[in-house]
Amino acid sequence: MMCFLSYAEKKLKELEGDENRVLSRVKEITEYFHGDVSNKEDQNPLRIFVIVRDFLGMLDSVCKELRRNKSTRSPNPLAPFR
């Protein structure tokens, strides 16, 4: 049992180190794309995923709107004749 406990403690320390590195990188990415997050009220380090989800939702709705407008619009007068 002591052998397992020693192995498990070692693995847990490795996982904690990995977790710290990942959260540090997520914070860096959040600060790069969203600005300084150290003084914001929302301290959730995974907020960047919410921001990306919202951005992709807006992008998707704009693409759908453009497709709708393109199909109902008259031909572009600046387009070359064929």
N, CA and C atoms as an extended XYZ file, in Angstrom:
246
Properties=species:S:1:pos:R:3:atomname:S:1:resname:S:1:resid:I:1 pbc="F F F"
N         0.821       -1.191        0.000 N   MET     1
C         0.000        0.000        0.000 CA  MET     1
C         0.878        1.275        0.000 C   MET     1
N         1.992        1.237        0.691 N   MET     2
C         2.877        2.402        0.760 CA  MET     2
C         3.468        2.722       -0.615 C   MET     2
N         3.732        1.694       -1.391 N   CYS     3
C         4.260        1.892       -2.740 CA  CYS     3
C         3.230        2.640       -3.593 C   CYS     3
N         1.970        2.219       -3.507 N   PHE     4
C         0.906        2.885       -4.257 CA  PHE     4
C         0.752        4.329       -3.792 C   PHE     4
N         0.770        4.551       -2.491 N   LEU     5
C         0.606        5.891       -1.952 CA  LEU     5
C         1.719        6.817       -2.448 C   LEU     5
N         2.931        6.332       -2.450 N   SER     6
C         4.062        7.124       -2.944 CA  SER     6
C         3.888        7.454       -4.423 C   SER     6
N         3.489        6.464       -5.211 N   TYR     7
C         3.262        6.654       -6.648 CA  TYR     7
C         2.133        7.663       -6.874 C   TYR     7
N         1.034        7.512       -6.128 N   ALA     8
C        -0.123        8.389       -6.310 CA  ALA     8
C         0.219        9.828       -5.929 C   ALA     8
N         0.973       10.022       -4.862 N   GLU     9
C         1.359       11.374       -4.458 CA  GLU     9
C         2.234       12.030       -5.528 C   GLU     9
N         3.133       11.248       -6.109 N   LYS    10
C         3.996       11.770       -7.166 CA  LYS    10
C         3.158       12.191       -8.375 C   LYS    10
N         2.212       11.351       -8.766 N   LYS    11
C         1.359       11.659       -9.917 CA  LYS    11
C         0.478       12.879       -9.641 C   LYS    11
N        -0.034       13.002       -8.421 N   LEU    12
C        -0.859       14.158       -8.084 CA  LEU    12
C        -0.049       15.451       -8.167 C   LEU    12
N         1.186       15.420       -7.729 N   LYS    13
C         2.035       16.612       -7.826 CA  LYS    13
C         2.301       16.969       -9.285 C   LYS    13
N         2.501       15.967      -10.117 N   GLU    14
C         2.692       16.219      -11.545 CA  GLU    14
C         1.440       16.848      -12.154 C   GLU    14
N         0.280       16.301      -11.790 N   LEU    15
C        -0.982       16.832      -12.323 CA  LEU    15
C        -1.232       18.261      -11.851 C   LEU    15
N        -0.895       18.554      -10.605 N   GLU    16
C        -1.056       19.923      -10.100 CA  GLU    16
C        -0.140       20.881      -10.860 C   GLU    16
N         1.066       20.442      -11.160 N   GLY    17
C         1.970       21.266      -11.961 CA  GLY    17
C         1.421       21.505      -13.355 C   GLY    17
N         0.878       20.450      -13.970 N   ASP    18
C         0.269       20.590      -15.292 CA  ASP    18
C        -0.914       21.562      -15.244 C   ASP    18
N        -1.740       21.421      -14.216 N   GLU    19
C        -2.898       22.300      -14.065 CA  GLU    19
C        -2.450       23.758      -13.948 C   GLU    19
N        -1.431       24.012      -13.159 N   ASN    20
C        -0.936       25.380      -12.994 CA  ASN    20
C        -0.412       25.954      -14.310 C   ASN    20
N         0.286       25.122      -15.087 N   ARG    21
C         0.800       25.582      -16.383 CA  ARG    21
C        -0.352       25.892      -17.348 C   ARG    21
N        -1.351       25.032      -17.374 N   VAL    22
C        -2.490       25.248      -18.270 CA  VAL    22
C        -3.239       26.513      -17.882 C   VAL    22
N        -3.514       26.691      -16.593 N   LEU    23
C        -4.235       27.883      -16.159 CA  LEU    23
C        -3.429       29.152      -16.415 C   LEU    23
N        -2.118       29.050      -16.307 N   SER    24
C        -1.266       30.196      -16.618 CA  SER    24
C        -1.365       30.554      -18.097 C   SER    24
N        -1.358       29.563      -18.957 N   ARG    25
C        -1.479       29.805      -20.402 CA  ARG    25
C        -2.863       30.355      -20.754 C   ARG    25
N        -3.895       29.823      -20.102 N   VAL    26
C        -5.249       30.329      -20.347 CA  VAL    26
C        -5.330       31.796      -19.945 C   VAL    26
N        -4.714       32.141      -18.823 N   LYS    27
C        -4.712       33.545      -18.379 CA  LYS    27
C        -3.978       34.427      -19.387 C   LYS    27
N        -2.853       33.946      -19.909 N   GLU    28
C        -2.111       34.703      -20.914 CA  GLU    28
C        -2.955       34.930      -22.164 C   GLU    28
N        -3.637       33.896      -22.613 N   ILE    29
C        -4.483       34.006      -23.807 CA  ILE    29
C        -5.630       34.972      -23.550 C   ILE    29
N        -6.235       34.888      -22.373 N   THR    30
C        -7.331       35.784      -22.027 CA  THR    30
C        -6.857       37.230      -22.027 C   THR    30
N        -5.699       37.480      -21.442 N   GLU    31
C        -5.175       38.837      -21.419 CA  GLU    31
C        -4.824       39.327      -22.822 C   GLU    31
N        -4.355       38.445      -23.678 N   TYR    32
C        -4.006       38.832      -25.039 CA  TYR    32
C        -5.247       39.237      -25.831 C   TYR    32
N        -6.313       38.430      -25.747 N   PHE    33
C        -7.499       38.685      -26.551 CA  PHE    33
C        -8.523       39.578      -25.874 C   PHE    33
N        -8.492       39.681      -24.559 N   HIS    34
C        -9.555       40.393      -23.852 CA  HIS    34
C        -9.018       41.520      -22.984 C   HIS    34
N        -7.732       41.699      -22.894 N   GLY    35
C        -7.161       42.753      -22.077 CA  GLY    35
C        -6.792       42.255      -20.691 C   GLY    35
N        -6.359       43.164      -19.845 N   ASP    36
C        -5.914       42.823      -18.497 CA  ASP    36
C        -7.086       42.323      -17.665 C   ASP    36
N        -6.988       41.112      -17.166 N   VAL    37
C        -8.072       40.524      -16.373 CA  VAL    37
C        -7.749       40.494      -14.889 C   VAL    37
N        -6.594       40.993      -14.493 N   SER    38
C        -6.199       40.901      -13.089 CA  SER    38
C        -7.034       41.790      -12.182 C   SER    38
N        -7.572       42.897      -12.697 N   ASN    39
C        -8.345       43.790      -11.855 CA  ASN    39
C        -9.836       43.740      -12.146 C   ASN    39
N       -10.281       42.792      -12.901 N   LYS    40
C       -11.701       42.667      -13.236 CA  LYS    40
C       -12.426       41.925      -12.123 C   LYS    40
N       -13.735       42.155      -12.042 N   GLU    41
C       -14.539       41.493      -11.013 CA  GLU    41
C       -14.597       39.986      -11.236 C   GLU    41
N       -14.717       39.595      -12.491 N   ASP    42
C       -14.842       38.168      -12.810 CA  ASP    42
C       -13.454       37.546      -12.867 C   ASP    42
N       -13.105       36.750      -11.897 N   GLN    43
C       -11.770       36.163      -11.819 CA  GLN    43
C       -11.729       34.733      -12.369 C   GLN    43
N       -12.775       34.295      -13.047 N   ASN    44
C       -12.812       32.947      -13.594 CA  ASN    44
C       -11.788       32.840      -14.725 C   ASN    44
N       -10.773       31.983      -14.570 N   PRO    45
C        -9.737       31.892      -15.606 CA  PRO    45
C       -10.238       31.287      -16.907 C   PRO    45
N       -11.366       30.622      -16.882 N   LEU    46
C       -11.882       29.990      -18.098 CA  LEU    46
C       -12.867       30.893      -18.849 C   LEU    46
N       -12.928       32.143      -18.469 N   ARG    47
C       -13.839       33.097      -19.110 CA  ARG    47
C       -13.541       33.245      -20.602 C   ARG    47
N       -12.319       33.021      -21.016 N   ILE    48
C       -11.967       33.153      -22.429 CA  ILE    48
C       -12.821       32.238      -23.302 C   ILE    48
N       -13.202       31.085      -22.771 N   PHE    49
C       -14.021       30.154      -23.558 CA  PHE    49
C       -15.426       30.699      -23.758 C   PHE    49
N       -15.934       31.430      -22.768 N   VAL    50
C       -17.240       32.078      -22.909 CA  VAL    50
C       -17.151       33.191      -23.941 C   VAL    50
N       -16.062       33.933      -23.904 N   ILE    51
C       -15.850       35.018      -24.860 CA  ILE    51
C       -15.774       34.460      -26.284 C   ILE    51
N       -15.018       33.385      -26.463 N   VAL    52
C       -14.886       32.765      -27.789 CA  VAL    52
C       -16.235       32.221      -28.253 C   VAL    52
N       -16.987       31.582      -27.344 N   ARG    53
C       -18.309       31.059      -27.707 CA  ARG    53
C       -19.229       32.182      -28.164 C   ARG    53
N       -19.245       33.293      -27.418 N   ASP    54
C       -20.094       34.424      -27.794 CA  ASP    54
C       -19.670       35.007      -29.138 C   ASP    54
N       -18.362       35.124      -29.348 N   PHE    55
C       -17.864       35.643      -30.620 CA  PHE    55
C       -18.287       34.742      -31.777 C   PHE    55
N       -18.132       33.432      -31.603 N   LEU    56
C       -18.505       32.512      -32.680 CA  LEU    56
C       -20.003       32.544      -32.942 C   LEU    56
N       -20.799       32.742      -31.896 N   GLY    57
C       -22.250       32.871      -32.074 CA  GLY    57
C       -22.596       34.106      -32.894 C   GLY    57
N       -21.943       35.231      -32.583 N   MET    58
C       -22.182       36.464      -33.356 CA  MET    58
C       -21.729       36.291      -34.800 C   MET    58
N       -20.577       35.662      -34.987 N   LEU    59
C       -20.064       35.434      -36.335 CA  LEU    59
C       -21.014       34.552      -37.134 C   LEU    59
N       -21.537       33.525      -36.502 N   ASP    60
C       -22.477       32.629      -37.176 CA  ASP    60
C       -23.740       33.374      -37.588 C   ASP    60
N       -24.270       34.222      -36.712 N   SER    61
C       -25.492       34.951      -37.058 CA  SER    61
C       -25.239       35.952      -38.183 C   SER    61
N       -24.069       36.578      -38.208 N   VAL    62
C       -23.737       37.496      -39.295 CA  VAL    62
C       -23.621       36.741      -40.617 C   VAL    62
N       -22.991       35.572      -40.589 N   CYS    63
C       -22.871       34.775      -41.821 CA  CYS    63
C       -24.242       34.352      -42.331 C   CYS    63
N       -25.127       33.947      -41.441 N   LYS    64
C       -26.484       33.559      -41.855 CA  LYS    64
C       -27.222       34.747      -42.452 C   LYS    64
N       -27.070       35.916      -41.826 N   GLU    65
C       -27.729       37.109      -42.340 CA  GLU    65
C       -27.193       37.492      -43.717 C   GLU    65
N       -25.883       37.386      -43.902 N   LEU    66
C       -25.299       37.685      -45.211 CA  LEU    66
C       -25.792       36.721      -46.279 C   LEU    66
N       -25.914       35.442      -45.913 N   ARG    67
C       -26.428       34.456      -46.881 CA  ARG    67
C       -27.867       34.779      -47.265 C   ARG    67
N       -28.678       35.165      -46.268 N   ARG    68
C       -30.072       35.522      -46.554 CA  ARG    68
C       -30.131       36.740      -47.467 C   ARG    68
N       -29.348       37.746      -47.166 N   ASN    69
C       -29.358       38.969      -47.976 CA  ASN    69
C       -28.824       38.723      -49.374 C   ASN    69
N       -27.858       37.854      -49.508 N   LYS    70
C       -27.278       37.566      -50.814 CA  LYS    70
C       -28.298       36.892      -51.720 C   LYS    70
N       -29.112       36.010      -51.170 N   SER    71
C       -30.069       35.287      -52.008 CA  SER    71
C       -31.263       36.154      -52.388 C   SER    71
N       -31.607       37.167      -51.595 N   THR    72
C       -32.764       38.002      -51.912 CA  THR    72
C       -32.383       39.306      -52.602 C   THR    72
N       -31.117       39.572      -52.729 N   ARG    73
C       -30.624       40.830      -53.274 CA  ARG    73
C       -30.562       40.775      -54.801 C   ARG    73
N       -30.677       41.926      -55.418 N   SER    74
C       -30.530       41.989      -56.870 CA  SER    74
C       -29.052       41.828      -57.227 C   SER    74
N       -28.755       41.536      -58.483 N   PRO    75
C       -27.359       41.348      -58.870 CA  PRO    75
C       -26.524       42.587      -58.585 C   PRO    75
N       -25.281       42.370      -58.315 N   ASN    76
C       -24.354       43.451      -58.018 CA  ASN    76
C       -24.042       44.219      -59.291 C   ASN    76
N       -24.317       45.543      -59.314 N   PRO    77
C       -24.065       46.312      -60.544 CA  PRO    77
C       -22.581       46.440      -60.860 C   PRO    77
N       -21.718       46.225      -59.879 N   LEU    78
C       -20.289       46.339      -60.113 CA  LEU    78
C       -19.673       45.017      -60.558 C   LEU    78
N       -20.436       43.949      -60.532 N   ALA    79
C       -19.928       42.643      -60.935 CA  ALA    79
C       -19.725       42.623      -62.446 C   ALA    79
N       -18.698       41.949      -62.931 N   PRO    80
C       -18.472       41.885      -64.379 CA  PRO    80
C       -19.580       41.075      -65.077 C   PRO    80
N       -19.839       41.466      -66.323 N   PHE    81
C       -20.835       40.746      -67.120 CA  PHE    81
C       -20.285       39.406      -67.555 C   PHE    81
N       -21.154       38.437      -67.700 N   ARG    82
C       -20.732       37.113      -68.163 CA  ARG    82
C       -21.423       36.766      -69.432 C   ARG    82
